[in-house]
Structure formats: C-alpha cells, structure tokens
Amino acid sequence: MSIIMQYIDQFHDMLDKHADTRTTNWLLMSSPFPTLFICLSYVYVVKVLGPKLMENRKPFQLKNTLIVYNFFQVIFSAWLFYEIGMSGWLTGDYSLRCQPVDYSDRPEVLRMVYASWWYYFSKFTEFMDTVFFVLRKKNNHVSTLHVIHHGCMPMSVWFGVKFTPGGHSTFFGLLNTFVHVVMYTYYLLAAMGPKIQPYLWWKKYLTAFQMLQFIAIMVHAFQLLFIECNYPKAFVWWIGLHAVMFLFLFKEFYQQSYQQKKPRKSEGAVMANGVAKGDHYQSKGKYVNGIANGTTNGISNGIANGVTNGVNGSSPRRRDAADYYVKGESLATELNLRKSFATKVE
C-alpha cells in the first residue's frame, strides 16, 4: 500500500510541476482522482445502481422539476458564455489564429481563469440530465452517446483548468456554452407540455448544430499543428481528438434518428426528425390518433428533457414526458404496439 501511495505522490508532484499555480488549490483541482471517482460513480449509478433501484418502483413525475432545472441551465450557460466571451473572445483581445495562455494575475486574465473553472463545474450539473432519465425510468434514453458525452467531459475539462485555464482551448467552452443555451432552451420548452410541441419542429437542426460545433472546434484546434504558436501541442491533440470523437458519435446518432428508411404509408406512420408522427387507424367507426413527439439532448448536452405526447382518441393510455436520444426504430416499434392495442380495444 505504501508503494502505491508513493507512486501517487510522485504523480501529483509531476502534475504540480507543470500545473498553473493559480488554480492548484481550488476545489477539486489538487488531484485528478476526485473528478475521476465522480465520473466513474456517475456511470455506475446511471447504468447499474439507478435502474436497479427503480426496477420495482413507479417512475417519478418531474415536470415542474424539469422546467426549473432546464431554466437554470439556460441561465447558467448564458452567464458562462458571457464570461468566457468578455474575458477575451468577444472583446478582440483573443486571436482565433493563435492564442497563448496568459499566466499573469491581471484582472481580465483572472476573469477567464475563473470562467474556466465554472465551466468545469457546469459539467457536473449536467449529470442531472441522466439522473432524471433514471428516476423517470427512461432507461432507453441513457444511450452510449449520452453516457460517454456526460461521463468524460469533467475529466477532460479538468486538465484544461489545471494546466491551461485560458488561451486557445477556451474557444471550446465559448462555442459549447452557446450551444447549451440553445439546447436547454429547447428542453425547457419541450418540458412545458403538449401546447408547445408544434413549435419544436427544429429538433433535427439542433443535433446538426451540435455537429457543426465539433467541426469548428476541430478545425480551430488542429490549425496549430501547421503554424507556430506558443501553446502546448498536447492540448491541441487533446481538444481536437475530443471533437473528432464527439463528431462521429453525434453523426451516428443523427443517422440512426433522422436518416432511416421511412416506413410505407400503409404502416400508418411517417418518421420525421427521429419522431414518429401520425399513427392513424380507423376501423368500425372508431378512430385512434397517436402522435409521438420526442426530443433530443444531445449534447454535450448533449443532452436533456423533453415531452412525448401521445394519444388522442379512444386509446386509454396517455404518453408521459419524454426526452432526447429517442431513436426512430424504438418509436416505430411503439407505434406498432399501439396499433395492435387499438385493434384489441375494438
């Protein structure tokens, strides 16, 4: 055990040797292990422990909680975007071409350092996206994309705050917080109920917007591989490869949700934006009209609460609030089940 602790101490000494002394003693910044532990605990809770505890319990109805949570995330993300922007990117003090890290204690520089730490902290608050899924027994929405996106972000950002809290890599935070303002606004509206659903047709474009974000971050980071810039190349690869990974994950989700082969009209459903709309069935004078509307979090974000509004007419079941990462095939299956149920009712 003493040998293990010796190696851990040596590891911490190595980190502190190259770390930014301004953030070393800040909350969760002295060592990467607390952040790693929180991230691993998150994965265990949402994939194993949470579903197990909820297995024989009724799902929680959290409509008001989701509205408050999403409203908080909109305000928090907007504030972070403003702070990161006014610390350099939106004032003309930062260069899109090459922006070294300023390690001075000037007030405008420290403003970016503080904004970087709060951006890191925001990644923990986004864990609640998944927790709400588990509490509402929406386990099919806890997808690989969702868990990877949320689970690795705090650890990824930790290294930035530890070594480079400012400079070129904060462009990632600027774009990501802006995307989250739009994303959580969508989820806030979706959580308000069926009256808002007709105005949420732009879910598909939200996912595309997220992919565009990762392309911009990737290009912005990798350009430093071809020009001289006093910025650590290790973080160029770190940020750039993260953007590549998330781009492919979101691209896969986009294709599964929005580019699947449309069912035939005779099957009674039309897939649009990863959502099945218009399951119309008429027989013996009875009319069942089911419309399933879902939402997508993506990401970064990400991904995190919407509303699925389901059944009008003779079907006795009513859909509860649904969320993001709803795949088209799961909805089509649900609609088929709904049609067979309507037939039995007759």
ABEGO torsion letter per residue (X at the ends): XAAAAAAAAAAAAAAAAABBAAAAABBGAABAAAAAAAAAAAAAAAAAAAAAAAAABBBBBAAAAAAAAAAAAAAAAAAAAAAAAAAGAAAGABBAABBBBBABABAAAAAAAAAAAAAAAAAAAAAAAAAAAAAAGBAAABBAAAAAAAAAAAAAAAAAAAABBEEAAAAAAAAAAAAAAAAAAAAAAAAAEAAAAAAAAAAAAAAAAAAAAAAAAAAAAAAAAABBBBBBAAAAAAAAAAAAAAAAAAAAAAAAAAABBBBBAAAGBBBBGGBBBGBBBBBGGBBBBBBBBBBBBBBGXXXXBBBBBABBEABABBBBBBBBGBBAAAAAAAAAAAAAAAAAAX
